[in-house]
Amino acid sequence: MDLLLWLLIGILGGNAVPHLVKGITKESYPCALGNGPVPNFIGGWLSFVLALGLARLVLNSRVSDFDLIAGSIGFLLIGLFHASIGAFGRK
């Protein structure tokens, strides 16, 4: 069972990368939530959070749920900043 979960973690985490990158670089990319930067970032973020949650389940680590939630929210906030306004303002 762990092997299948790790496979799913790899798929979710790997799929998150292109959506996150396209979101923060404000480029279009096919996504179930929409092709714009913000929907792509949200889709990638959700994939990343799911992968992180599954990894916690498999590892049964001492990391608290609050730690994971705080890290996920921080990741979401900085990604939304880059996907919308960006470090150099809007295009």
Backbone atoms as SQL, in Angstrom:
CREATE TABLE atoms (id INTEGER PRIMARY KEY, chain TEXT, resi INTEGER, resn TEXT, atom TEXT, x REAL, y REAL, z REAL);
INSERT INTO atoms VALUES
  (1, 'A', 1, 'MET', 'N', 0.822, -1.192, 0.000),
  (2, 'A', 1, 'MET', 'CA', 0.000, 0.000, 0.000),
  (3, 'A', 1, 'MET', 'C', 0.871, 1.263, 0.000),
  (4, 'A', 2, 'ASP', 'N', 1.946, 1.243, 0.804),
  (5, 'A', 2, 'ASP', 'CA', 2.835, 2.404, 0.846),
  (6, 'A', 2, 'ASP', 'C', 3.421, 2.711, -0.527),
  (7, 'A', 3, 'LEU', 'N', 3.766, 1.680, -1.270),
  (8, 'A', 3, 'LEU', 'CA', 4.347, 1.871, -2.592),
  (9, 'A', 3, 'LEU', 'C', 3.370, 2.601, -3.518),
  (10, 'A', 4, 'LEU', 'N', 2.111, 2.230, -3.475),
  (11, 'A', 4, 'LEU', 'CA', 1.107, 2.905, -4.292),
  (12, 'A', 4, 'LEU', 'C', 0.899, 4.353, -3.854),
  (13, 'A', 5, 'LEU', 'N', 0.926, 4.574, -2.535),
  (14, 'A', 5, 'LEU', 'CA', 0.791, 5.949, -2.044),
  (15, 'A', 5, 'LEU', 'C', 1.980, 6.805, -2.474),
  (16, 'A', 6, 'TRP', 'N', 3.196, 6.245, -2.420),
  (17, 'A', 6, 'TRP', 'CA', 4.371, 6.995, -2.861),
  (18, 'A', 6, 'TRP', 'C', 4.313, 7.288, -4.357),
  (19, 'A', 7, 'LEU', 'N', 3.769, 6.349, -5.116),
  (20, 'A', 7, 'LEU', 'CA', 3.579, 6.589, -6.548),
  (21, 'A', 7, 'LEU', 'C', 2.626, 7.759, -6.755),
  (22, 'A', 8, 'LEU', 'N', 1.525, 7.790, -6.022),
  (23, 'A', 8, 'LEU', 'CA', 0.566, 8.886, -6.118),
  (24, 'A', 8, 'LEU', 'C', 1.176, 10.210, -5.656),
  (25, 'A', 9, 'ILE', 'N', 1.982, 10.149, -4.606),
  (26, 'A', 9, 'ILE', 'CA', 2.679, 11.350, -4.124),
  (27, 'A', 9, 'ILE', 'C', 3.591, 11.899, -5.221),
  (28, 'A', 10, 'GLY', 'N', 4.320, 11.020, -5.890),
  (29, 'A', 10, 'GLY', 'CA', 5.203, 11.445, -6.981),
  (30, 'A', 10, 'GLY', 'C', 4.429, 12.049, -8.133),
  (31, 'A', 11, 'ILE', 'N', 3.304, 11.443, -8.485),
  (32, 'A', 11, 'ILE', 'CA', 2.478, 11.970, -9.580),
  (33, 'A', 11, 'ILE', 'C', 1.927, 13.339, -9.220),
  (34, 'A', 12, 'LEU', 'N', 1.361, 13.469, -8.029),
  (35, 'A', 12, 'LEU', 'CA', 0.793, 14.761, -7.611),
  (36, 'A', 12, 'LEU', 'C', 1.868, 15.840, -7.496),
  (37, 'A', 13, 'GLY', 'N', 2.984, 15.504, -6.872),
  (38, 'A', 13, 'GLY', 'CA', 4.066, 16.477, -6.709),
  (39, 'A', 13, 'GLY', 'C', 4.684, 16.872, -8.034),
  (40, 'A', 14, 'GLY', 'N', 4.891, 15.899, -8.910),
  (41, 'A', 14, 'GLY', 'CA', 5.462, 16.196, -10.223),
  (42, 'A', 14, 'GLY', 'C', 4.525, 17.015, -11.091),
  (43, 'A', 15, 'ASN', 'N', 3.235, 16.739, -11.001),
  (44, 'A', 15, 'ASN', 'CA', 2.260, 17.497, -11.778),
  (45, 'A', 15, 'ASN', 'C', 2.090, 18.910, -11.236),
  (46, 'A', 16, 'ALA', 'N', 2.380, 19.114, -9.968),
  (47, 'A', 16, 'ALA', 'CA', 2.246, 20.444, -9.376),
  (48, 'A', 16, 'ALA', 'C', 3.267, 21.420, -9.956),
  (49, 'A', 17, 'VAL', 'N', 4.450, 20.923, -10.281),
  (50, 'A', 17, 'VAL', 'CA', 5.554, 21.796, -10.698),
  (51, 'A', 17, 'VAL', 'C', 5.226, 22.653, -11.921),
  (52, 'A', 18, 'PRO', 'N', 4.793, 22.080, -13.057),
  (53, 'A', 18, 'PRO', 'CA', 4.538, 22.948, -14.215),
  (54, 'A', 18, 'PRO', 'C', 3.424, 23.963, -13.961),
  (55, 'A', 19, 'HIS', 'N', 2.418, 23.566, -13.187),
  (56, 'A', 19, 'HIS', 'CA', 1.327, 24.498, -12.898),
  (57, 'A', 19, 'HIS', 'C', 1.800, 25.633, -11.990),
  (58, 'A', 20, 'LEU', 'N', 2.618, 25.301, -11.017),
  (59, 'A', 20, 'LEU', 'CA', 3.169, 26.338, -10.138),
  (60, 'A', 20, 'LEU', 'C', 4.060, 27.302, -10.928),
  (61, 'A', 21, 'VAL', 'N', 4.927, 26.754, -11.768),
  (62, 'A', 21, 'VAL', 'CA', 5.855, 27.580, -12.549),
  (63, 'A', 21, 'VAL', 'C', 5.101, 28.483, -13.514),
  (64, 'A', 22, 'LYS', 'N', 4.147, 27.925, -14.243),
  (65, 'A', 22, 'LYS', 'CA', 3.379, 28.732, -15.196),
  (66, 'A', 22, 'LYS', 'C', 2.548, 29.777, -14.466),
  (67, 'A', 23, 'GLY', 'N', 2.077, 29.446, -13.272),
  (68, 'A', 23, 'GLY', 'CA', 1.306, 30.414, -12.503),
  (69, 'A', 23, 'GLY', 'C', 2.141, 31.602, -12.070),
  (70, 'A', 24, 'ILE', 'N', 3.320, 31.356, -11.507),
  (71, 'A', 24, 'ILE', 'CA', 4.114, 32.470, -10.997),
  (72, 'A', 24, 'ILE', 'C', 4.844, 33.224, -12.102),
  (73, 'A', 25, 'THR', 'N', 4.945, 32.639, -13.301),
  (74, 'A', 25, 'THR', 'CA', 5.550, 33.370, -14.419),
  (75, 'A', 25, 'THR', 'C', 4.488, 33.988, -15.327),
  (76, 'A', 26, 'LYS', 'N', 3.223, 33.891, -14.888),
  (77, 'A', 26, 'LYS', 'CA', 2.086, 34.512, -15.584),
  (78, 'A', 26, 'LYS', 'C', 1.925, 34.034, -17.021),
  (79, 'A', 27, 'GLU', 'N', 2.082, 32.739, -17.235),
  (80, 'A', 27, 'GLU', 'CA', 1.909, 32.160, -18.560),
  (81, 'A', 27, 'GLU', 'C', 0.698, 31.244, -18.567),
  (82, 'A', 28, 'SER', 'N', 0.099, 31.086, -19.741),
  (83, 'A', 28, 'SER', 'CA', -1.026, 30.163, -19.890),
  (84, 'A', 28, 'SER', 'C', -0.515, 28.733, -19.940),
  (85, 'A', 29, 'TYR', 'N', -1.334, 27.829, -19.428),
  (86, 'A', 29, 'TYR', 'CA', -1.003, 26.406, -19.435),
  (87, 'A', 29, 'TYR', 'C', -2.305, 25.659, -19.197),
  (88, 'A', 30, 'PRO', 'N', -2.545, 24.563, -19.917),
  (89, 'A', 30, 'PRO', 'CA', -3.806, 23.843, -19.733),
  (90, 'A', 30, 'PRO', 'C', -3.978, 23.346, -18.294),
  (91, 'A', 31, 'CYS', 'N', -5.131, 23.661, -17.727),
  (92, 'A', 31, 'CYS', 'CA', -5.418, 23.284, -16.346),
  (93, 'A', 31, 'CYS', 'C', -6.923, 23.072, -16.204),
  (94, 'A', 32, 'ALA', 'N', -7.324, 22.155, -15.375),
  (95, 'A', 32, 'ALA', 'CA', -8.746, 21.885, -15.153),
  (96, 'A', 32, 'ALA', 'C', -9.469, 23.092, -14.550),
  (97, 'A', 33, 'LEU', 'N', -8.755, 23.939, -13.833),
  (98, 'A', 33, 'LEU', 'CA', -9.375, 25.100, -13.194),
  (99, 'A', 33, 'LEU', 'C', -9.398, 26.333, -14.091),
  (100, 'A', 34, 'GLY', 'N', -8.704, 26.293, -15.203),
  (101, 'A', 34, 'GLY', 'CA', -8.601, 27.430, -16.114),
  (102, 'A', 34, 'GLY', 'C', -7.179, 27.558, -16.612),
  (103, 'A', 35, 'ASN', 'N', -6.987, 28.256, -17.715),
  (104, 'A', 35, 'ASN', 'CA', -5.661, 28.319, -18.331),
  (105, 'A', 35, 'ASN', 'C', -4.822, 29.518, -17.893),
  (106, 'A', 36, 'GLY', 'N', -5.369, 30.409, -17.087),
  (107, 'A', 36, 'GLY', 'CA', -4.641, 31.600, -16.656),
  (108, 'A', 36, 'GLY', 'C', -3.649, 31.304, -15.548),
  (109, 'A', 37, 'PRO', 'N', -2.861, 32.310, -15.168),
  (110, 'A', 37, 'PRO', 'CA', -1.831, 32.117, -14.146),
  (111, 'A', 37, 'PRO', 'C', -2.384, 31.768, -12.760),
  (112, 'A', 38, 'VAL', 'N', -3.417, 32.471, -12.311),
  (113, 'A', 38, 'VAL', 'CA', -3.937, 32.214, -10.961),
  (114, 'A', 38, 'VAL', 'C', -4.578, 30.824, -10.874),
  (115, 'A', 39, 'PRO', 'N', -5.458, 30.424, -11.810),
  (116, 'A', 39, 'PRO', 'CA', -5.994, 29.055, -11.731),
  (117, 'A', 39, 'PRO', 'C', -4.904, 27.986, -11.817),
  (118, 'A', 40, 'ASN', 'N', -3.872, 28.234, -12.619),
  (119, 'A', 40, 'ASN', 'CA', -2.774, 27.278, -12.701),
  (120, 'A', 40, 'ASN', 'C', -2.040, 27.177, -11.382),
  (121, 'A', 41, 'PHE', 'N', -1.760, 28.313, -10.757),
  (122, 'A', 41, 'PHE', 'CA', -1.073, 28.277, -9.472),
  (123, 'A', 41, 'PHE', 'C', -1.923, 27.555, -8.430),
  (124, 'A', 42, 'ILE', 'N', -3.219, 27.851, -8.395),
  (125, 'A', 42, 'ILE', 'CA', -4.109, 27.197, -7.429),
  (126, 'A', 42, 'ILE', 'C', -4.127, 25.685, -7.662),
  (127, 'A', 43, 'GLY', 'N', -4.223, 25.262, -8.929),
  (128, 'A', 43, 'GLY', 'CA', -4.201, 23.836, -9.245),
  (129, 'A', 43, 'GLY', 'C', -2.906, 23.168, -8.814),
  (130, 'A', 44, 'GLY', 'N', -1.784, 23.834, -9.069),
  (131, 'A', 44, 'GLY', 'CA', -0.489, 23.299, -8.643),
  (132, 'A', 44, 'GLY', 'C', -0.359, 23.257, -7.137),
  (133, 'A', 45, 'TRP', 'N', -0.860, 24.298, -6.485),
  (134, 'A', 45, 'TRP', 'CA', -0.814, 24.358, -5.023),
  (135, 'A', 45, 'TRP', 'C', -1.646, 23.233, -4.418),
  (136, 'A', 46, 'LEU', 'N', -2.842, 23.007, -4.966),
  (137, 'A', 46, 'LEU', 'CA', -3.688, 21.922, -4.463),
  (138, 'A', 46, 'LEU', 'C', -3.011, 20.558, -4.643),
  (139, 'A', 47, 'SER', 'N', -2.369, 20.352, -5.781),
  (140, 'A', 47, 'SER', 'CA', -1.646, 19.098, -6.001),
  (141, 'A', 47, 'SER', 'C', -0.516, 18.934, -4.995),
  (142, 'A', 48, 'PHE', 'N', 0.185, 20.028, -4.735),
  (143, 'A', 48, 'PHE', 'CA', 1.293, 20.002, -3.781),
  (144, 'A', 48, 'PHE', 'C', 0.791, 19.702, -2.366),
  (145, 'A', 49, 'VAL', 'N', -0.310, 20.333, -1.981),
  (146, 'A', 49, 'VAL', 'CA', -0.875, 20.114, -0.647),
  (147, 'A', 49, 'VAL', 'C', -1.355, 18.666, -0.499),
  (148, 'A', 50, 'LEU', 'N', -1.987, 18.132, -1.526),
  (149, 'A', 50, 'LEU', 'CA', -2.415, 16.735, -1.476),
  (150, 'A', 50, 'LEU', 'C', -1.219, 15.797, -1.358),
  (151, 'A', 51, 'ALA', 'N', -0.163, 16.078, -2.115),
  (152, 'A', 51, 'ALA', 'CA', 1.044, 15.250, -2.036),
  (153, 'A', 51, 'ALA', 'C', 1.657, 15.334, -0.639),
  (154, 'A', 52, 'LEU', 'N', 1.683, 16.522, -0.074),
  (155, 'A', 52, 'LEU', 'CA', 2.228, 16.714, 1.269),
  (156, 'A', 52, 'LEU', 'C', 1.394, 15.969, 2.310),
  (157, 'A', 53, 'GLY', 'N', 0.075, 16.040, 2.183),
  (158, 'A', 53, 'GLY', 'CA', -0.804, 15.331, 3.111),
  (159, 'A', 53, 'GLY', 'C', -0.629, 13.823, 3.024),
  (160, 'A', 54, 'LEU', 'N', -0.494, 13.312, 1.803),
  (161, 'A', 54, 'LEU', 'CA', -0.264, 11.877, 1.642),
  (162, 'A', 54, 'LEU', 'C', 1.096, 11.465, 2.203),
  (163, 'A', 55, 'ALA', 'N', 2.107, 12.309, 2.002),
  (164, 'A', 55, 'ALA', 'CA', 3.437, 11.999, 2.542),
  (165, 'A', 55, 'ALA', 'C', 3.389, 11.939, 4.068),
  (166, 'A', 56, 'ARG', 'N', 2.655, 12.852, 4.665),
  (167, 'A', 56, 'ARG', 'CA', 2.516, 12.838, 6.126),
  (168, 'A', 56, 'ARG', 'C', 1.821, 11.560, 6.582),
  (169, 'A', 57, 'LEU', 'N', 0.809, 11.148, 5.842),
  (170, 'A', 57, 'LEU', 'CA', 0.090, 9.922, 6.167),
  (171, 'A', 57, 'LEU', 'C', 1.013, 8.712, 6.088),
  (172, 'A', 58, 'VAL', 'N', 1.808, 8.650, 5.036),
  (173, 'A', 58, 'VAL', 'CA', 2.711, 7.505, 4.850),
  (174, 'A', 58, 'VAL', 'C', 3.821, 7.512, 5.899),
  (175, 'A', 59, 'LEU', 'N', 4.390, 8.674, 6.158),
  (176, 'A', 59, 'LEU', 'CA', 5.519, 8.757, 7.086),
  (177, 'A', 59, 'LEU', 'C', 5.101, 8.711, 8.543),
  (178, 'A', 60, 'ASN', 'N', 3.847, 9.103, 8.822),
  (179, 'A', 60, 'ASN', 'CA', 3.349, 9.146, 10.193),
  (180, 'A', 60, 'ASN', 'C', 4.350, 9.889, 11.084),
  (181, 'A', 61, 'SER', 'N', 4.786, 11.047, 10.609),
  (182, 'A', 61, 'SER', 'CA', 5.854, 11.797, 11.285),
  (183, 'A', 61, 'SER', 'C', 5.320, 12.616, 12.450),
  (184, 'A', 62, 'ARG', 'N', 6.226, 13.283, 13.095),
  (185, 'A', 62, 'ARG', 'CA', 5.880, 14.129, 14.236),
  (186, 'A', 62, 'ARG', 'C', 5.516, 15.547, 13.813),
  (187, 'A', 63, 'VAL', 'N', 5.476, 15.797, 12.528),
  (188, 'A', 63, 'VAL', 'CA', 5.083, 17.122, 12.043),
  (189, 'A', 63, 'VAL', 'C', 3.609, 17.317, 12.366),
  (190, 'A', 64, 'SER', 'N', 3.294, 18.460, 12.975),
  (191, 'A', 64, 'SER', 'CA', 1.900, 18.687, 13.351),
  (192, 'A', 64, 'SER', 'C', 1.090, 19.179, 12.157),
  (193, 'A', 65, 'ASP', 'N', -0.206, 18.994, 12.258),
  (194, 'A', 65, 'ASP', 'CA', -1.097, 19.484, 11.209),
  (195, 'A', 65, 'ASP', 'C', -0.992, 21.000, 11.078),
  (196, 'A', 66, 'PHE', 'N', -0.825, 21.704, 12.188),
  (197, 'A', 66, 'PHE', 'CA', -0.722, 23.159, 12.150),
  (198, 'A', 66, 'PHE', 'C', 0.520, 23.615, 11.395),
  (199, 'A', 67, 'ASP', 'N', 1.622, 22.888, 11.533),
  (200, 'A', 67, 'ASP', 'CA', 2.838, 23.206, 10.780),
  (201, 'A', 67, 'ASP', 'C', 2.587, 23.093, 9.286),
  (202, 'A', 68, 'LEU', 'N', 1.944, 21.999, 8.878),
  (203, 'A', 68, 'LEU', 'CA', 1.651, 21.794, 7.460),
  (204, 'A', 68, 'LEU', 'C', 0.670, 22.835, 6.933),
  (205, 'A', 69, 'ILE', 'N', -0.317, 23.169, 7.727),
  (206, 'A', 69, 'ILE', 'CA', -1.302, 24.179, 7.314),
  (207, 'A', 69, 'ILE', 'C', -0.627, 25.538, 7.176),
  (208, 'A', 70, 'ALA', 'N', 0.199, 25.906, 8.136),
  (209, 'A', 70, 'ALA', 'CA', 0.888, 27.202, 8.082),
  (210, 'A', 70, 'ALA', 'C', 1.802, 27.281, 6.866),
  (211, 'A', 71, 'GLY', 'N', 2.555, 26.224, 6.612),
  (212, 'A', 71, 'GLY', 'CA', 3.435, 26.201, 5.443),
  (213, 'A', 71, 'GLY', 'C', 2.653, 26.263, 4.148),
  (214, 'A', 72, 'SER', 'N', 1.540, 25.555, 4.078),
  (215, 'A', 72, 'SER', 'CA', 0.708, 25.557, 2.875),
  (216, 'A', 72, 'SER', 'C', 0.088, 26.921, 2.626),
  (217, 'A', 73, 'ILE', 'N', -0.338, 27.601, 3.681),
  (218, 'A', 73, 'ILE', 'CA', -0.920, 28.942, 3.535),
  (219, 'A', 73, 'ILE', 'C', 0.141, 29.939, 3.095),
  (220, 'A', 74, 'GLY', 'N', 1.331, 29.851, 3.665),
  (221, 'A', 74, 'GLY', 'CA', 2.424, 30.731, 3.241),
  (222, 'A', 74, 'GLY', 'C', 2.770, 30.521, 1.781),
  (223, 'A', 75, 'PHE', 'N', 2.831, 29.275, 1.364),
  (224, 'A', 75, 'PHE', 'CA', 3.093, 28.917, -0.033),
  (225, 'A', 75, 'PHE', 'C', 2.006, 29.503, -0.923),
  (226, 'A', 76, 'LEU', 'N', 0.747, 29.368, -0.515),
  (227, 'A', 76, 'LEU', 'CA', -0.380, 29.895, -1.282),
  (228, 'A', 76, 'LEU', 'C', -0.289, 31.413, -1.424),
  (229, 'A', 77, 'LEU', 'N', -0.004, 32.106, -0.344),
  (230, 'A', 77, 'LEU', 'CA', 0.035, 33.567, -0.375),
  (231, 'A', 77, 'LEU', 'C', 1.136, 34.100, -1.288),
  (232, 'A', 78, 'ILE', 'N', 2.345, 33.570, -1.175),
  (233, 'A', 78, 'ILE', 'CA', 3.428, 34.073, -2.021),
  (234, 'A', 78, 'ILE', 'C', 3.203, 33.691, -3.473),
  (235, 'A', 79, 'GLY', 'N', 2.635, 32.533, -3.724),
  (236, 'A', 79, 'GLY', 'CA', 2.338, 32.126, -5.096),
  (237, 'A', 79, 'GLY', 'C', 1.264, 32.983, -5.727),
  (238, 'A', 80, 'LEU', 'N', 0.219, 33.296, -4.966),
  (239, 'A', 80, 'LEU', 'CA', -0.831, 34.179, -5.487),
  (240, 'A', 80, 'LEU', 'C', -0.282, 35.570, -5.769),
  (241, 'A', 81, 'PHE', 'N', 0.621, 36.032, -4.940),
  (242, 'A', 81, 'PHE', 'CA', 1.264, 37.314, -5.181),
  (243, 'A', 81, 'PHE', 'C', 1.988, 37.302, -6.517),
  (244, 'A', 82, 'HIS', 'N', 2.777, 36.266, -6.766),
  (245, 'A', 82, 'HIS', 'CA', 3.525, 36.183, -8.016),
  (246, 'A', 82, 'HIS', 'C', 2.617, 35.953, -9.217),
  (247, 'A', 83, 'ALA', 'N', 1.542, 35.183, -9.047),
  (248, 'A', 83, 'ALA', 'CA', 0.633, 34.879, -10.148),
  (249, 'A', 83, 'ALA', 'C', -0.259, 36.079, -10.510),
  (250, 'A', 84, 'SER', 'N', -0.473, 36.978, -9.567),
  (251, 'A', 84, 'SER', 'CA', -1.338, 38.128, -9.853),
  (252, 'A', 84, 'SER', 'C', -0.533, 39.405, -10.045),
  (253, 'A', 85, 'ILE', 'N', -0.039, 39.997, -9.006),
  (254, 'A', 85, 'ILE', 'CA', 0.700, 41.271, -9.097),
  (255, 'A', 85, 'ILE', 'C', 2.137, 41.046, -9.554),
  (256, 'A', 86, 'GLY', 'N', 2.809, 40.127, -8.903),
  (257, 'A', 86, 'GLY', 'CA', 4.199, 39.815, -9.226),
  (258, 'A', 86, 'GLY', 'C', 5.175, 40.757, -8.568),
  (259, 'A', 87, 'ALA', 'N', 6.428, 40.371, -8.552),
  (260, 'A', 87, 'ALA', 'CA', 7.469, 41.149, -7.897),
  (261, 'A', 87, 'ALA', 'C', 7.728, 42.477, -8.617),
  (262, 'A', 88, 'PHE', 'N', 7.474, 42.522, -9.915),
  (263, 'A', 88, 'PHE', 'CA', 7.751, 43.734, -10.694),
  (264, 'A', 88, 'PHE', 'C', 6.480, 44.422, -11.161),
  (265, 'A', 89, 'GLY', 'N', 5.344, 44.122, -10.524),
  (266, 'A', 89, 'GLY', 'CA', 4.077, 44.729, -10.922),
  (267, 'A', 89, 'GLY', 'C', 3.454, 43.971, -12.077),
  (268, 'A', 90, 'ARG', 'N', 2.298, 44.414, -12.473),
  (269, 'A', 90, 'ARG', 'CA', 1.564, 43.763, -13.555),
  (270, 'A', 90, 'ARG', 'C', 2.233, 44.012, -14.893),
  (271, 'A', 91, 'LYS', 'N', 2.028, 43.078, -15.846),
  (272, 'A', 91, 'LYS', 'CA', 2.560, 43.232, -17.196),
  (273, 'A', 91, 'LYS', 'C', 1.688, 44.222, -17.958);
